[in-house]
Amino acid sequence: MIAWVEPSPGREAMGEPPDGWTVAPFPDDPDSAPDRAEVEFVVPNWQISRSLDGLPALKVIQTRSAGVDWIVDLVPDGVTLCSARGARDAAMAEWVLWAILADIKAARTAAEQQLAREWEHLDLRDLQGARVLIVGHGSIGVAVEERLAPFEVAEVVRVARRARDGVHAVDELESLLPAVDVVVNLLPATPQTEGLFDGRRLAAMRDGALLVNAGRGGTVDTDALLAELEAGRVRAVLDVTEPEPLPPEHPLWRAPNLILTPHSAGDTPGAERAAWRLAGEQLHRYAAGEPLLNVVREGY
């Protein structure tokens, strides 16, 4: 039996393959690879752009990302898709906390003043006592909430696809936005979340509120957000945008009240090791006939 895995650094964290298995680099042209008929398990690169229908024995696709929007439409019928949910939670949560602190402690203004050699007082704000809304409250949301606790925020409001104990349903979002200071968007890219933060919902945010987007860029209406930023009504820190990569001439680069990072929040050494360890564990589970973790259903 053969497993193909993307040839990127950190692969050694997968550990030794199960008995009887060969782990080989994912080829540039899967359809012409001589061993393709024996491949049952793959860990592909996110840049894959075509279906894996040419692998007749394929049973499992294991990603190293929590989001699967980039591959869900390429999965052949009868093949199980598994995400890396949980592997990057700590890295993502740390980025979210950094994003909130960078904004309320005026990091962009400080950097601009340093570059201009201007010694001017900074208008700083408090995280203590703030009300934070987390949209897409899964395992990353839990990790964010744990890291917010020492800062004595006044309240964490949780929103997920469906309501459960202590968590609001996403259809309640618009009514919740006016009462919070920080909105953390962790939503995946699905047909249901496309443009969820539209002009109406962005307008529902209170004046001076902060939007942090570590989910997917397409969940936010870019033009509507630009209008709010340019009006000075809200602020934002974005790790994801629509489109990506952001073209050099795009107005987001010049927008006020905004900090941008290039879709890097979950890409730390620790997260990479955890994702590779999960891939190794999944391969062993599959080889032993055990249930797989993080099986993707309904596009999530």
Order of alpha helices (4+ residues) and beta strands (2+ residues): beta-beta-beta-beta-beta-alpha-alpha-beta-alpha-beta-beta-alpha-beta-alpha-beta-alpha-beta-beta-alpha
